[in-house]
Amino acid sequence: MSSSRVQITSEDGSVLDIERVPEPLPIPESKELGTLRRAMRDNPRINLSPEAIEAATGVFLDVPRLVLLTTHKNGVDGLGTFYAGATAMYFLEGVADAASLSTVLGNPRLSHLVSAPTLPKPIGAVDDSGQQLAQLRVDFASPAEARALVEAVARETLQQHGADYSDSILSNGVMTPVEAVISEAHYGDGSPTTYIAGLYDGISRAVSSGRARLHDPAAHAAEMVRRVATSFGDNFSASRAARRRSYIKDAEQYNAALERDGLSMTTLRQLQARRIPLRLVVGAVISEDAAPDTLPAAIATAQSARHISVNPWGDAAQDAMTARRMVGHLMARGLISQEFATLAAEDGLTADHVTGLVAEFGLERDSVCDPDGRLTPLWRALLIVHTLTRPHIFVEAKRFIRSDRGFGQVRDERYAGFLGVLIDLPWRVAKPDTTDVARRAWRNGGALTPEVFQSWTPAVGSPESIRQLADDGDHNAATTLTVLAGTALIADAVLTRDTGSKVDDGRVPYRATPPALLSLWGATAHGRRQAQTVLEIFDPTKAGGTGEGRSVQADYTYLHVDLQGQTIPDGAALQTLREGHLFEQADPDRSVKERRKRRAAQAAAAGRTQSREDRNEQRRIDLLHNLGQAVSTVKNLIIEAADFPNPLKEHPMGSRADWQKVREGVRALEDLLIDVRPPAEPHPGQAPDADRTKA
């Protein structure tokens, strides 16, 4: 590049400041292209088909430099390397003809915004011996269908807000490399296969370069977008030789114009926007038994984990991509059904799919579906948890995640995070304020209690009937109830991840991860009563929670209930369920002890010892708590007594002697309470209210 600085008047009369006058466009010699082609064929790390190598050599412009990079000598070459889990990908980085790149792979980064025809799922291409190559295959019905997709992606991308970089490209050229992989477009009508460099990252830059190159001051914006899209379609339909001839013709024309007339606006547009830095995948190390989607998955991982943008994808987005690929991998291995894969991806679940799932899991349609016949979101979550924690599926899923993300190991709580981003698909839009909190809780184990990994089957029925089965000792019902209620509590941020700050500020009495707490909670009668209430209140279409913190804008809250399932009053209102209540229900004795220890620690930290008054107050609190527990126990025994003598063979209170012993204990306690009864009048040393009023 020249160091000269010039100013050019653009078509609209504004002055454009160019720091460096661009050099003429390079024109590769045929001999140089042949040398590059041979170097790529002889490089053992490049595994492209002969047709793909032809397409790759036709893309690049700085051929002499690339010959040096691709020449493999003494085990060394200049290819770049990127690891996507267990898949190593090799890429060649150079300068490419912008018109030789295609949007045939869609726009993965903006797929949720770009309204283009549905892209057929790319798969890895294989050679005649069945070995997977470093190129993709996409099947279309006809070349016209493929061209329509290419044009739609280019058009829709250019219309997205902030996706047009043409002004920046005009001043500086394309500065950050785009990324592509050689793609084979196969056609069902028998048309010849198209080999072209398919972009998977940097599509906005590529279409913006077309916008800068084809600019016409007389055309309105919509017309320019149409022309750019048409140019991508024309280039896709053209042969490699035609694309090369077109480039050489344009390069000779504008290089001559630069030499003859100096830098004009028309010439500047071609010199800045016709060449584009490119990283092209040319090799990949893929195991022989790898699934057909291994290379597409590795490329998607490369995009999500090492994105060129200054705004890299967050952990949740990467987890979601890995989870979707994991589901596809499990289906390809025959470990899960097509119906379940559709369910997990929330991708067009039909009535037939639901019928298949109901039959597969032995469910009752009326219990797990809404009135419209759709599987309810909570039961969808339960089926995901149950299926993906079966031992043979669980082991393979974790193996795939290690490979896909390059993790040394995947602990159970981290595995739960990949389930969480699948589970929240139905309600993440309705619960925006609690979704991030919920995902952190899932990454901390979520609802994957130890019982979930054991042998169990979902128990169907209403929340009350499932709770009753669980109370009778049904392991399947207890696990089902815990997973359903735990998922709801996590979704509404009532149950959050384990942090010390929750104990420090008094929100919870002790520390426990979500699965550890849910395991204890679901094993208690009180916890199961609360779980029933949670399931009866949960609404996937609204924002729920506690009405404070992250869920301050909750449309509904959960009611705190006692051991009999009765709501607990809070003044004139009813008490709202808080996270601390779950801990108390799970282990009331530990809760009391931990809160007592915390108060003592706070008192010590404040530099004072606990007074006799404080100790007596704590004793009164403990006494009331124990009495409450005793009353609850007796009420449960009364309920049980209704089944004596059939089916219960032994009375809940044992023998009459046992009952008499308890009664004597209660009377002894009553006598002791008489001894400690405070006086009705004020104690000595304190004047009556009337006397104080006179004073």
SELUM-82119 format. One record per residue (C-alpha): x, y, z; residue in one letter. Coordinates in steps of 0.25 Angstrom, whole numbers, padded with zeros to 4 digits, always signed. Example, Ala and Ser with C-alpha at 12.3 -4.5 7.8 and 13.67 -1.06 7.14 Angstrom:
BEGIN
+0049-0018+0031a/+0055-0004+0029s/
% end
This chain:
BEGIN
+0000+0000+0000m/+0005+0014-0003s/+0007+0024+0008s/+0001+0035+0001s/-0012+0042+0006r/-0022+0048-0003v/-0036+0054-0003q/-0047+0050-0013i/-0060+0056-0015t/-0071+0046-0014s/-0083+0045-0023e/-0092+0053-0013d/-0081+0064-0013g/-0075+0061+0001s/-0060+0060+0003v/-0055+0046+0006l/-0041+0045+0013d/-0033+0033+0008i/-0021+0031+0017e/-0014+0021+0007r/-0016+0020-0008v/-0020+0005-0010p/-0010-0003-0019e/-0015-0009-0032p/-0023-0021-0032l/-0014-0034-0033p/-0015-0042-0045i/-0010-0057-0043p/-0003-0064-0054e/-0008-0077-0059s/+0006-0083-0055k/+0005-0078-0041e/-0009-0084-0039l/-0004-0098-0044g/+0007-0097-0034t/-0003-0094-0023l/-0012-0105-0027r/+0000-0115-0027r/+0004-0110-0013a/-0010-0112-0008m/-0011-0126-0013r/+0003-0130-0007d/+0000-0124+0006n/-0004-0136+0016p/-0012-0127+0025r/-0021-0122+0014i/-0032-0132+0011n/-0041-0126+0000l/-0046-0133-0012s/-0040-0129-0026p/-0052-0121-0029e/-0051-0113-0016a/-0036-0111-0018i/-0040-0104-0031e/-0050-0096-0025a/-0041-0092-0014a/-0029-0087-0023t/-0039-0079-0031g/-0043-0071-0019v/-0030-0065-0015f/-0022-0054-0021l/-0009-0053-0014d/-0005-0066-0020v/+0011-0066-0019p/+0010-0063-0004r/+0000-0075-0002l/+0009-0084-0009v/+0019-0082+0002l/+0008-0085+0012l/+0003-0097+0006t/+0016-0104+0003t/+0018-0115+0013h/+0033-0118+0016k/+0039-0126+0027n/+0026-0126+0034g/+0024-0111+0034v/+0015-0102+0026d/+0008-0088+0028g/-0006-0093+0031l/-0014-0087+0043g/-0020-0097+0053t/-0032-0096+0061f/-0038-0106+0071y/-0053-0108+0072a/-0053-0119+0083g/-0047-0132+0077a/-0047-0126+0063t/-0035-0119+0058a/-0037-0110+0046m/-0027-0104+0037y/-0029-0091+0030f/-0022-0083+0019l/-0022-0068+0021e/-0020-0059+0009g/-0027-0049+0000v/-0039-0053-0008a/-0048-0048-0019d/-0060-0043-0012a/-0069-0047-0023a/-0064-0062-0022s/-0071-0063-0008l/-0085-0068-0006s/-0096-0068+0005t/-0100-0082+0001v/-0099-0086+0016l/-0109-0075+0021g/-0105-0065+0031n/-0103-0073+0045p/-0100-0061+0053r/-0113-0054+0049l/-0122-0066+0046s/-0132-0061+0056h/-0133-0048+0049l/-0131-0051+0034v/-0144-0055+0027s/-0138-0065+0017a/-0143-0078+0012p/-0140-0090+0021t/-0126-0095+0019l/-0124-0110+0016p/-0116-0115+0028k/-0101-0116+0023p/-0094-0129+0026i/-0079-0133+0024g/-0075-0137+0010a/-0068-0151+0008v/-0059-0156-0002d/-0060-0169-0010d/-0054-0177+0001s/-0064-0171+0012g/-0053-0162+0018q/-0059-0149+0023q/-0053-0137+0016l/-0051-0122+0020a/-0063-0117+0012q/-0078-0117+0014l/-0090-0122+0005r/-0103-0116+0004v/-0115-0122-0004d/-0125-0114-0012f/-0136-0118-0021a/-0130-0109-0032s/-0120-0098-0035p/-0132-0088-0035a/-0135-0092-0021e/-0120-0090-0017a/-0119-0077-0024r/-0132-0072-0017a/-0126-0075-0004l/-0113-0068-0007v/-0120-0056-0012e/-0130-0055+0000a/-0118-0057+0010v/-0110-0045+0004a/-0123-0037+0003r/-0128-0039+0017e/-0114-0037+0023t/-0112-0024+0016l/-0125-0019+0021q/-0122-0022+0036q/-0119-0010+0044h/-0104-0007+0046g/-0100-0018+0036a/-0096-0009+0025d/-0081-0005+0026y/-0080+0000+0012s/-0076+0014+0016d/-0065+0009+0025s/-0060-0001+0014i/-0060+0010+0004l/-0050+0018+0013s/-0042+0006+0018n/-0045-0006+0011g/-0050-0019+0018v/-0040-0020+0030m/-0044-0032+0037t/-0044-0046+0030p/-0057-0053+0027v/-0058-0068+0029e/-0062-0079+0019a/-0062-0093+0015v/-0063-0100+0002i/-0077-0104+0000s/-0083-0114-0010e/-0097-0111-0015a/-0104-0123-0020h/-0117-0123-0027y/-0129-0133-0027g/-0132-0130-0042d/-0118-0136-0046g/-0111-0122-0049s/-0096-0122-0048p/-0091-0119-0034t/-0086-0105-0030t/-0073-0104-0023y/-0072-0090-0016i/-0066-0084-0004a/-0078-0083+0006g/-0077-0072+0016l/-0080-0076+0031y/-0075-0063+0037d/-0073-0049+0032g/-0085-0049+0023i/-0089-0034+0027s/-0075-0030+0022r/-0076-0038+0009a/-0090-0032+0005v/-0085-0018+0010s/-0073-0019+0000s/-0083-0023-0011g/-0091-0010-0007r/-0079-0002-0008a/-0074-0008-0021r/-0088-0006-0028l/-0092+0007-0023h/-0100+0015-0033d/-0104+0030-0028p/-0116+0030-0037a/-0122+0017-0031a/-0130+0017-0018h/-0127+0009-0006a/-0136-0003-0009a/-0131-0004-0023e/-0117-0004-0018m/-0120-0016-0009v/-0127-0023-0020r/-0115-0021-0029r/-0105-0026-0018v/-0114-0038-0016a/-0115-0041-0031t/-0100-0040-0032s/-0098-0051-0021f/-0108-0060-0029g/-0101-0057-0042d/-0087-0061-0036n/-0093-0073-0030f/-0099-0078-0043s/-0086-0075-0051a/-0075-0085-0053s/-0061-0084-0047r/-0055-0080-0060a/-0066-0069-0063a/-0063-0063-0049r/-0048-0063-0051r/-0050-0057-0065r/-0059-0046-0059s/-0049-0043-0049y/-0037-0042-0058i/-0045-0033-0067k/-0049-0023-0056d/-0035-0023-0050a/-0029-0020-0063e/-0039-0009-0066q/-0038-0002-0053y/-0023-0004-0051n/-0022+0003-0065a/-0031+0014-0060a/-0023+0016-0048l/-0010+0017-0056e/-0016+0026-0067r/-0026+0035-0059d/-0021+0034-0044g/-0031+0031-0033l/-0045+0033-0036s/-0057+0030-0028m/-0061+0018-0038t/-0047+0013-0037t/-0046+0014-0022l/-0059+0006-0020r/-0053-0006-0028q/-0039-0005-0022l/-0045-0005-0007q/-0057-0014-0009a/-0053-0025-0019r/-0042-0031-0010r/-0045-0037+0004i/-0037-0044+0014p/-0041-0058+0016l/-0039-0070+0025r/-0043-0083+0017l/-0044-0096+0024v/-0035-0106+0016v/-0033-0117+0025g/-0039-0124+0037a/-0035-0136+0046v/-0048-0144+0048i/-0049-0158+0054s/-0053-0169+0045e/-0066-0172+0053d/-0070-0158+0054a/-0084-0154+0051a/-0087-0147+0038p/-0090-0134+0045d/-0076-0134+0052t/-0070-0123+0043l/-0083-0114+0042p/-0083-0115+0058a/-0068-0111+0058a/-0070-0100+0049i/-0082-0095+0058a/-0073-0096+0070t/-0062-0088+0063a/-0072-0077+0060q/-0078-0077+0074s/-0065-0079+0082a/-0055-0070+0074r/-0064-0060+0068h/-0058-0048+0060i/-0068-0038+0065s/-0064-0030+0077v/-0077-0035+0084n/-0074-0050+0086p/-0085-0060+0088w/-0088-0062+0103g/-0088-0075+0111d/-0103-0077+0109a/-0102-0075+0094a/-0090-0085+0093q/-0097-0095+0102d/-0110-0094+0094a/-0102-0097+0081m/-0095-0109+0088t/-0108-0114+0093a/-0115-0114+0080r/-0103-0121+0073r/-0102-0131+0085m/-0117-0134+0082v/-0114-0136+0067g/-0102-0145+0070h/-0110-0154+0080l/-0121-0155+0069m/-0110-0159+0058a/-0105-0170+0068r/-0119-0175+0069g/-0119-0172+0084l/-0132-0163+0084i/-0144-0163+0075s/-0147-0153+0064q/-0159-0148+0072e/-0151-0146+0084f/-0140-0138+0076a/-0151-0129+0071t/-0157-0127+0085l/-0143-0123+0091a/-0140-0113+0079a/-0155-0108+0080e/-0154-0109+0065d/-0168-0111+0059g/-0174-0121+0069l/-0186-0127+0062t/-0198-0134+0067a/-0192-0147+0062d/-0179-0144+0069h/-0187-0143+0082v/-0194-0156+0080t/-0181-0163+0078g/-0175-0157+0090l/-0188-0161+0099v/-0186-0175+0094a/-0171-0175+0095e/-0172-0171+0110f/-0185-0178+0113g/-0192-0165+0117l/-0206-0161+0119e/-0209-0150+0108r/-0219-0143+0117d/-0209-0141+0128s/-0197-0136+0120v/-0204-0128+0109c/-0211-0115+0109d/-0226-0113+0104p/-0219-0111+0090d/-0212-0124+0090g/-0198-0118+0092r/-0189-0124+0102l/-0188-0114+0114t/-0175-0107+0116p/-0172-0114+0130l/-0175-0128+0124w/-0166-0125+0113r/-0155-0121+0123a/-0157-0134+0130l/-0156-0142+0118l/-0143-0135+0114i/-0138-0138+0128v/-0142-0152+0129h/-0137-0156+0115t/-0123-0148+0115l/-0120-0154+0129t/-0121-0169+0125r/-0108-0175+0127p/-0105-0179+0113h/-0109-0166+0107i/-0103-0158+0119f/-0089-0164+0116v/-0090-0161+0101e/-0095-0147+0103a/-0084-0143+0112k/-0074-0149+0103r/-0079-0141+0092f/-0079-0128+0100i/-0065-0130+0104r/-0061-0132+0089s/-0070-0120+0084d/-0065-0110+0095r/-0051-0116+0097g/-0054-0118+0112f/-0045-0127+0120g/-0057-0132+0128q/-0072-0129+0129v/-0077-0130+0143r/-0092-0133+0146d/-0095-0119+0150e/-0089-0113+0137r/-0096-0124+0129y/-0109-0118+0135a/-0106-0105+0129g/-0107-0111+0115f/-0121-0116+0119l/-0125-0103+0124g/-0124-0095+0111v/-0132-0106+0105l/-0143-0106+0116i/-0145-0091+0116d/-0148-0090+0101l/-0164-0089+0103p/-0163-0078+0114w/-0151-0070+0112r/-0158-0059+0105v/-0169-0058+0116a/-0159-0058+0127k/-0148-0049+0122p/-0144-0044+0136d/-0142-0057+0142t/-0136-0065+0131t/-0122-0062+0133d/-0123-0065+0148v/-0129-0078+0144a/-0118-0082+0135r/-0108-0079+0146r/-0116-0088+0155a/-0116-0099+0144w/-0101-0098+0142r/-0100-0100+0157n/-0108-0114+0156g/-0122-0109+0153g/-0133-0120+0156a/-0123-0131+0154l/-0124-0137+0168t/-0117-0150+0171p/-0130-0158+0169e/-0131-0153+0155v/-0119-0161+0151f/-0125-0174+0157q/-0135-0183+0151s/-0149-0176+0150w/-0160-0174+0141t/-0169-0161+0140p/-0182-0163+0148a/-0194-0156+0142v/-0206-0149+0148g/-0210-0137+0154s/-0201-0130+0164p/-0209-0134+0176e/-0210-0149+0171s/-0195-0149+0169i/-0192-0143+0182r/-0201-0154+0189q/-0194-0165+0182l/-0181-0159+0187a/-0186-0158+0201d/-0189-0173+0200d/-0174-0176+0197g/-0175-0176+0181d/-0161-0173+0177h/-0165-0170+0163n/-0175-0160+0167a/-0166-0153+0177a/-0155-0151+0167t/-0166-0146+0156t/-0171-0136+0166l/-0158-0131+0170t/-0153-0129+0156v/-0166-0122+0152l/-0166-0113+0164a/-0151-0110+0164g/-0152-0106+0149t/-0163-0097+0152a/-0156-0090+0164l/-0143-0089+0156i/-0150-0083+0144a/-0157-0072+0153d/-0144-0069+0161a/-0150-0074+0174v/-0139-0085+0175l/-0125-0079+0171t/-0111-0084+0170r/-0103-0086+0183d/-0096-0074+0188t/-0090-0070+0201g/-0096-0056+0200s/-0110-0062+0201k/-0106-0067+0215v/-0099-0054+0219d/-0111-0045+0216d/-0121-0055+0223g/-0129-0060+0211r/-0126-0074+0213v/-0121-0081+0226p/-0110-0090+0220y/-0103-0093+0207r/-0108-0103+0198a/-0107-0105+0182t/-0121-0106+0175p/-0120-0121+0173p/-0116-0124+0188a/-0127-0115+0193l/-0138-0121+0184l/-0133-0135+0188s/-0136-0132+0203l/-0148-0123+0200w/-0155-0134+0192g/-0152-0144+0202a/-0161-0137+0213t/-0176-0137+0214a/-0176-0122+0215h/-0167-0120+0203g/-0177-0129+0195r/-0189-0121+0199r/-0181-0108+0195q/-0177-0115+0182a/-0192-0118+0179q/-0196-0103+0181t/-0184-0098+0172v/-0189-0107+0161l/-0203-0102+0162e/-0199-0088+0161i/-0187-0088+0151f/-0190-0081+0138d/-0181-0082+0126p/-0187-0070+0119t/-0185-0060+0130k/-0173-0055+0139a/-0174-0061+0152g/-0165-0061+0165g/-0165-0054+0179t/-0168-0040+0175g/-0154-0035+0179e/-0140-0035+0174g/-0139-0040+0159r/-0154-0044+0159s/-0159-0030+0165v/-0169-0029+0153q/-0175-0043+0155a/-0189-0045+0150d/-0191-0056+0160y/-0184-0061+0173t/-0185-0074+0180y/-0192-0076+0193l/-0185-0082+0205h/-0193-0093+0211v/-0192-0101+0224d/-0190-0116+0226l/-0205-0118+0223q/-0204-0110+0210g/-0212-0098+0216q/-0207-0084+0213t/-0200-0077+0223i/-0205-0063+0227p/-0196-0051+0227d/-0205-0040+0233g/-0217-0037+0225a/-0210-0044+0213a/-0204-0058+0210l/-0190-0061+0212q/-0182-0061+0199t/-0172-0073+0197l/-0157-0069+0198r/-0145-0076+0196e/-0142-0077+0211g/-0155-0085+0213h/-0150-0096+0203l/-0138-0098+0212f/-0147-0098+0225e/-0156-0108+0219q/-0145-0117+0214a/-0138-0117+0228d/-0145-0110+0239p/-0135-0114+0250d/-0123-0110+0242r/-0129-0096+0239s/-0132-0093+0253v/-0118-0097+0257k/-0111-0089+0246e/-0120-0077+0248r/-0116-0077+0263r/-0101-0079+0260k/-0102-0067+0250r/-0109-0058+0260r/-0098-0062+0271a/-0087-0059+0260a/-0093-0045+0257q/-0094-0042+0272a/-0079-0046+0274a/-0076-0038+0261a/-0083-0026+0267a/-0073-0027+0279g/-0083-0031+0290r/-0088-0044+0296t/-0102-0050+0296q/-0110-0044+0307s/-0119-0052+0316r/-0131-0046+0310e/-0126-0050+0296d/-0124-0064+0301r/-0138-0065+0307n/-0144-0059+0294e/-0137-0070+0286q/-0142-0081+0296r/-0156-0076+0294r/-0154-0077+0279i/-0148-0091+0280d/-0160-0095+0289l/-0171-0090+0279l/-0163-0097+0267h/-0163-0110+0275n/-0178-0109+0279l/-0181-0106+0264g/-0174-0118+0260q/-0181-0127+0271a/-0195-0122+0266v/-0192-0125+0252s/-0187-0139+0256t/-0200-0141+0263v/-0209-0136+0252k/-0202-0146+0242n/-0204-0157+0252l/-0219-0154+0253i/-0219-0155+0238i/-0212-0168+0238e/-0222-0173+0249a/-0233-0173+0239a/-0227-0185+0232d/-0227-0194+0245f/-0229-0205+0246p/-0229-0207+0230n/-0220-0205+0223p/-0211-0201+0235l/-0209-0213+0244k/-0203-0205+0255e/-0209-0192+0261h/-0201-0180+0258p/-0199-0177+0272m/-0195-0191+0276g/-0201-0197+0288s/-0209-0190+0299r/-0197-0190+0308a/-0189-0182+0297d/-0201-0172+0296w/-0201-0171+0311q/-0186-0168+0312k/-0188-0156+0301v/-0200-0151+0309r/-0192-0151+0322e/-0181-0143+0315g/-0191-0133+0310v/-0197-0131+0324r/-0183-0130+0330a/-0180-0119+0320l/-0192-0112+0324e/-0189-0112+0339d/-0175-0107+0336l/-0181-0095+0327l/-0190-0091+0340i/-0177-0090+0348d/-0171-0080+0337v/-0184-0072+0335r/-0181-0057+0335p/-0190-0048+0344p/-0202-0041+0338a/-0198-0028+0344e/-0185-0020+0341p/-0173-0026+0348h/-0167-0018+0360p/-0159-0006+0357g/-0169-0002+0345q/-0180+0008+0348a/-0194+0005+0342p/-0198+0012+0330d/-0208+0021+0337a/-0197+0026+0347d/-0187+0029+0335r/-0198+0037+0329t/-0200+0045+0341k/-0186+0048+0342a/
% end
